[in-house]
Amino acid sequence: MACRIDGSNEEVPFLDLGFSPPSNAFLRQDQLSAPEVSYPLRLFAGRTSRLVQLKDDLPPESLFNEDYAYFSSYSSSWLDHCARFATEIINDLSLNHDSFVLEIASNDGYMLSKFVDQGIPCLGIDPCENVAEVARSKGVETHVDFFGDAVGRRLAAERRSADLIIGNNVLAHVPDPNDLMAGFQAMLAPEGVISLEFPSLMNLVDELQFDTIYHEHYSYFSLLSLECLASRHDLKVFDVTKLKTHGGSLRVSLCHQNAARRPTTERVAENRQGEVAAGLERDSYYSGFQSRVDRLKLDFLAFLIESKREGKRVGGYGAAAKGNTLLNYCGVRPDLVPYIVDKSPHKQGLFTPGMHIPVVELKALERDRPDFILILPWNLSEEISEELAFAREWGGVFVTAIPELRMF
């Protein structure tokens, strides 16, 4: 597999998580006895671009379809984050009814609904019909498609150039990032802005966030690798902000290379220098990750096995894709974690891929009163522990496994 950015074949091994089914491929009861396909989950870093990427691809059509189980509107902290961003960017760019906003991977339309509320014309692009239908019910015009160069050129010809293009947590999901950037370049107005948010590779490595690795995420970006990609399409990064979302993300603002009104801020050089100082340009930064992940696996399994031996119950919270990566890599079946509660009705009644742990409604926690509540979406642990404060009535203890085993 060649580097997705520059096509080179020089690679540095990064991580091998064995074989795993797609992390959002939840199963119905009647599917549990049928064969389940698993795929290699291996990654490497490009020696020139420093992009971390999957070594073995699954076609996007097999991952993002009408049965896609992720809906973005089930995390209050994420909804608040989107609402704040919309308010800030509308003011910063002076967007109005004469503007045009495009969002890629718009999911159920929550972000764009904030622009619709302000009378700002917008369009969402998402490959999944089921989430697009929910977006349309909110008044958000949504096209079902995979965005790239051809779609960007067509939309620019049929409609108009975009004053703002939003791509939150979409970069990782794109098998051909050059095609995506070409679409952005074709669709962007001369002084327009592209705002991309993506989990920081540096955070992933420093805080052992290996559970954010799954087949839907083809690539894992740093500022260094994104700048390498953008420069190939006459785009430049003119601003970057560190965010707390998803365990540590970057919000990167891009524009055309010759955009007159978009001077580059000092934050770009500061963040670039920070990545260089941390070692992102050195092979050893990537090659040492595997042994650290393996140690975490042993600690997590030791906790679950000891709890089982002592007769203590462990209930899971949050049937997130990241949780499925953790459970599959560690081989955690229902004998150790008998169920996972989840707020989304789209997941309740299903079973996790690979380990076949049942996903149930929130009331199961109150009925079972487990000794430990394993929070799988650890990035939302503060929000979730407040939501589940009632567990303190029976002495329930919250547990997260990443970046290290923690009880609170």
C-alpha positions in Angstrom: 0.0 0.0 0.0 1.5 3.3 -1.1 1.2 6.5 0.9 -2.1 8.2 0.3 -0.5 11.6 0.1 2.6 11.2 -2.1 2.3 7.7 -3.4 5.7 6.6 -2.0 6.3 3.1 -0.7 8.7 4.0 2.1 7.0 3.1 5.3 7.6 2.8 9.1 5.6 0.1 11.0 3.2 1.7 13.4 0.6 -0.8 14.9 -0.9 -4.2 14.3 -4.2 -4.9 16.0 -4.7 -8.3 14.4 -8.0 -9.0 12.7 -11.3 -7.2 13.4 -14.7 -6.7 11.9 -15.7 -3.1 10.9 -16.4 -1.3 14.2 -19.8 0.0 13.3 -21.1 -3.3 11.8 -23.5 -4.1 14.6 -25.4 -7.3 14.4 -29.0 -8.4 14.8 -29.9 -11.4 16.9 -30.6 -13.5 13.7 -27.1 -12.7 12.4 -25.2 -14.1 15.4 -24.8 -17.6 14.1 -23.8 -16.6 10.6 -20.1 -16.2 9.6 -18.7 -12.8 10.4 -15.9 -11.4 8.3 -12.9 -9.8 10.0 -10.1 -7.9 8.3 -6.5 -7.0 9.2 -6.1 -3.8 11.2 -2.5 -2.7 10.5 -1.0 0.7 10.1 2.2 2.4 9.0 3.6 5.9 8.7 4.8 7.3 5.4 8.5 8.1 5.7 8.1 11.4 3.8 4.6 12.7 4.5 4.4 11.2 8.0 0.8 10.3 7.4 -0.3 7.3 9.5 -2.7 5.1 7.5 -4.2 1.6 7.2 -2.2 -1.0 5.4 -5.4 -2.9 4.3 -8.4 -1.0 2.8 -12.1 -1.8 2.9 -14.2 -0.2 0.2 -16.1 2.8 1.6 -19.4 1.5 0.2 -19.1 -1.5 2.7 -18.7 0.9 5.6 -20.9 3.8 5.0 -24.4 2.6 3.8 -28.1 2.7 4.7 -27.4 0.7 7.9 -24.8 3.1 9.2 -25.3 3.2 13.0 -23.6 6.5 14.0 -25.8 9.5 14.5 -24.0 12.6 15.8 -26.9 14.0 17.9 -26.5 11.7 20.9 -23.7 13.5 22.7 -24.7 16.8 24.4 -21.1 18.0 24.6 -20.7 17.4 20.8 -23.9 19.3 20.1 -22.7 22.2 22.3 -19.4 22.2 20.4 -21.1 22.4 17.0 -23.4 25.2 18.2 -20.5 27.2 19.4 -18.5 26.7 16.2 -21.5 27.7 14.1 -22.0 30.9 16.0 -18.4 31.9 15.9 -17.8 31.1 12.2 -20.9 33.0 11.2 -19.7 36.1 13.0 -16.0 35.7 11.9 -16.8 35.3 8.2 -19.9 37.7 8.3 -22.0 34.9 6.7 -25.5 35.9 5.6 -28.3 35.0 3.2 -26.0 35.8 0.3 -23.4 33.3 1.5 -23.2 29.6 0.7 -22.0 26.9 3.2 -21.1 23.3 2.3 -20.6 20.5 4.9 -18.9 17.2 4.0 -20.0 14.2 6.1 -22.9 16.2 7.4 -24.5 13.2 9.1 -27.9 14.0 10.7 -27.6 17.7 9.9 -27.2 19.1 13.4 -24.3 21.4 12.4 -26.0 22.8 9.3 -29.3 23.3 11.1 -27.6 26.2 12.9 -26.9 27.9 9.6 -30.4 27.2 8.3 -31.8 28.8 11.5 -29.9 32.0 10.5 -31.2 32.0 6.9 -27.8 31.1 5.4 -28.0 28.8 2.3 -26.3 25.5 2.9 -25.9 22.0 1.6 -24.9 18.8 3.3 -23.1 15.9 1.6 -23.2 12.5 3.2 -22.9 9.0 1.8 -25.5 7.4 4.1 -29.2 7.7 3.2 -30.5 6.9 6.7 -28.7 9.8 8.3 -29.4 12.1 5.3 -33.1 11.5 5.8 -32.9 12.7 9.4 -31.0 15.8 8.2 -33.7 16.6 5.7 -36.4 16.4 8.4 -34.5 19.3 10.1 -34.8 21.4 7.0 -31.2 20.7 5.9 -30.8 20.0 2.2 -28.6 16.9 1.9 -27.2 15.0 -1.1 -26.2 11.4 -0.7 -22.8 11.0 -2.2 -19.1 10.6 -1.5 -17.5 14.1 -1.9 -14.4 14.4 -4.1 -13.1 16.2 -7.2 -15.9 15.2 -9.6 -18.7 16.2 -7.1 -16.9 19.4 -6.2 -16.6 20.5 -9.8 -20.2 19.6 -10.6 -21.6 21.5 -7.6 -19.5 24.6 -8.4 -20.9 24.6 -11.9 -24.5 23.8 -10.9 -24.6 26.2 -7.9 -21.9 28.5 -6.8 -18.6 28.4 -5.0 -18.6 27.9 -1.2 -17.7 30.7 1.2 -17.3 28.1 3.9 -16.6 24.4 3.6 -16.9 22.4 6.9 -15.3 19.0 7.3 -15.5 17.8 10.9 -14.0 14.4 11.5 -14.2 13.4 7.9 -10.5 13.4 6.8 -9.8 10.1 8.5 -12.8 8.5 6.6 -11.6 9.3 3.1 -9.6 6.6 1.2 -8.2 9.2 -1.3 -7.4 12.5 0.5 -6.0 14.0 -2.7 -9.4 13.5 -4.3 -11.1 15.2 -1.3 -8.7 18.2 -1.4 -9.1 18.6 -5.2 -12.9 18.8 -4.6 -12.4 21.4 -1.9 -10.1 23.4 -4.2 -12.7 23.3 -7.0 -15.6 24.3 -4.8 -14.0 27.0 -2.7 -14.7 30.7 -3.4 -11.5 32.8 -4.0 -11.6 34.2 -0.4 -13.4 31.2 1.1 -12.4 29.2 4.1 -12.2 25.4 4.7 -12.5 24.4 8.3 -11.4 20.9 9.1 -11.4 19.2 12.5 -9.7 15.9 13.1 -8.2 14.0 16.0 -4.5 14.9 16.5 -2.0 12.2 15.7 0.2 13.5 18.4 -2.5 13.1 21.0 -3.2 9.6 19.7 0.4 8.6 20.2 1.1 10.4 23.5 -2.1 9.2 25.2 -2.3 5.7 23.7 -5.6 6.4 21.9 -5.3 3.3 19.8 -9.0 2.5 20.1 -9.7 5.4 17.7 -8.2 3.1 15.0 -10.7 1.2 13.0 -11.4 0.4 9.4 -13.6 3.5 8.8 -10.5 5.6 9.6 -8.2 5.2 6.6 -5.7 7.9 7.8 -4.5 9.7 10.9 -3.3 13.3 10.4 -0.9 15.6 12.1 -0.5 19.3 11.1 2.7 18.3 9.3 1.0 15.7 7.1 -2.0 17.9 6.4 0.2 20.8 5.2 2.0 18.3 3.0 -1.4 17.3 1.5 -2.8 20.8 1.2 0.3 22.1 -0.6 -0.3 19.6 -3.4 -3.6 21.4 -4.2 -2.6 25.0 -4.0 -4.2 25.3 -0.6 -2.5 26.6 2.6 -3.1 26.3 6.3 -3.6 29.8 7.6 -4.7 29.0 11.2 -4.9 26.1 13.6 -6.5 25.7 17.0 -6.1 22.9 19.5 -9.5 21.4 20.7 -10.4 19.0 23.5 -12.9 17.1 21.4 -12.3 13.4 20.7 -9.4 13.2 23.1 -7.6 16.1 21.5 -8.2 17.5 18.0 -7.0 20.2 15.7 -9.2 22.7 13.9 -7.3 23.7 10.8 -8.4 26.6 8.6 -7.3 26.5 4.9 -7.7 28.9 2.0 -6.4 29.3 -1.6 -2.6 30.0 -1.7 -3.3 33.4 -3.2 -6.2 34.4 -0.9 -5.5 38.1 -0.1 -7.6 38.3 3.1 -6.2 35.2 4.9 -2.8 36.0 6.5 -1.1 33.1 8.3 -1.3 33.3 12.0 1.6 32.6 14.4 -0.3 29.6 15.7 0.5 27.6 12.6 4.3 27.9 13.1 3.9 27.3 16.8 2.0 24.0 16.3 4.3 22.9 13.5 7.3 23.5 15.7 5.6 21.6 18.6 5.2 18.5 16.4 8.8 18.6 15.2 10.0 19.0 18.8 7.8 16.0 19.8 9.6 13.8 17.2 7.0 13.5 14.5 9.7 13.7 11.9 11.6 10.7 13.4 10.9 7.0 12.6 11.3 6.1 16.3 8.2 8.1 17.2 6.1 5.6 15.2 7.9 2.4 15.7 7.7 2.4 19.5 3.9 2.6 19.7 3.1 -1.2 19.5 4.8 -2.2 22.7 3.0 0.5 24.7 -0.4 -0.6 23.3 0.4 -4.2 24.2 1.1 -3.3 27.8 -2.2 -1.4 28.1 -4.0 -4.5 26.8 -2.5 -6.7 29.6 -3.5 -4.2 32.3 -7.1 -4.0 31.0 -7.5 -7.7 30.8 -6.0 -8.2 34.3 -8.6 -5.8 35.7 -11.5 -7.6 34.0 -10.3 -11.1 34.9 -9.7 -10.1 38.6 -13.1 -8.5 38.8 -14.7 -11.7 37.5 -12.8 -13.9 40.0 -14.0 -11.7 42.8 -17.6 -12.0 41.7 -17.9 -8.3 40.8 -20.0 -7.2 37.8 -18.8 -4.9 35.0 -21.3 -3.1 32.8 -20.3 -1.2 29.7 -21.5 2.3 28.7 -21.4 3.6 25.1 -21.4 1.2 22.1 -18.9 3.5 20.4 -16.7 2.3 17.5 -13.6 3.0 19.6 -15.0 0.7 22.3 -15.4 -2.1 19.7 -11.7 -1.7 18.7 -10.7 -2.1 22.3 -12.9 -5.0 23.0 -12.0 -6.9 19.9 -8.2 -6.4 20.3 -8.4 -7.6 23.9 -10.8 -10.4 23.1 -13.4 -9.2 25.7 -16.6 -11.3 25.4 -19.9 -11.2 27.3 -18.4 -13.4 30.1 -16.3 -10.4 31.2 -18.6 -7.5 30.0 -22.2 -8.9 29.7 -23.8 -5.8 28.2 -23.2 -2.3 27.0 -25.9 0.4 27.5 -26.3 3.1 24.9 -28.6 6.1 24.5 -29.0 5.7 20.8 -32.2 3.7 19.9 -30.4 2.9 16.6 -28.0 0.6 18.5 -30.2 -0.8 21.2 -31.2 -4.4 20.6 -28.1 -5.1 18.5 -24.8 -6.8 19.3 -21.3 -5.5 19.0 -19.3 -6.7 16.0 -16.8 -9.5 16.8 -17.4 -10.0 20.5 -21.3 -10.0 20.2 -21.9 -8.1 23.5 -25.6 -7.0 23.6 -26.4 -3.3 23.4 -29.3 -2.4 25.8 -31.1 0.6 27.1 -29.9 2.8 29.9 -32.3 1.3 32.5 -30.3 -1.9 32.5 -27.7 -0.2 34.6 -30.3 0.7 37.3 -31.6 -2.9 37.3 -28.2 -4.6 37.4 -26.4 -2.1 39.6 -22.9 -3.2 38.5 -19.8 -2.7 40.7 -18.0 -1.1 37.8 -19.2 0.9 34.8 -16.7 0.7 32.0 -17.0 4.0 30.0 -15.9 3.0 26.4 -16.1 6.6 24.9 -13.5 7.8 27.4 -13.3 11.2 25.7 -16.8 11.9 27.1 -16.1 10.4 30.6 -16.8 13.6 32.4 -20.2 14.1 30.7 -21.1 10.4 31.1 -20.2 10.2 34.8 -22.4 13.2 35.5 -25.2 11.6 33.6 -24.8 8.4 35.5 -24.4 10.1 38.9 -27.2 7.8 40.2 -24.7 4.9 40.2 -23.2 6.4 43.4 -26.3 5.3 45.2 -25.0 1.7 45.2 -21.3 2.5 45.2 -20.7 2.1 41.5 -17.2 2.9 40.3 -16.5 4.3 36.8 -13.6 2.8 34.8 -11.8 4.0 31.7 -9.0 2.0 30.0 -7.3 4.7 28.0 -4.7 6.2 28.2 -4.3 3.9 31.3 -6.6 2.0 33.6 -8.4 4.6 35.7 -11.1 4.2 38.4 -13.1 7.1 39.7 
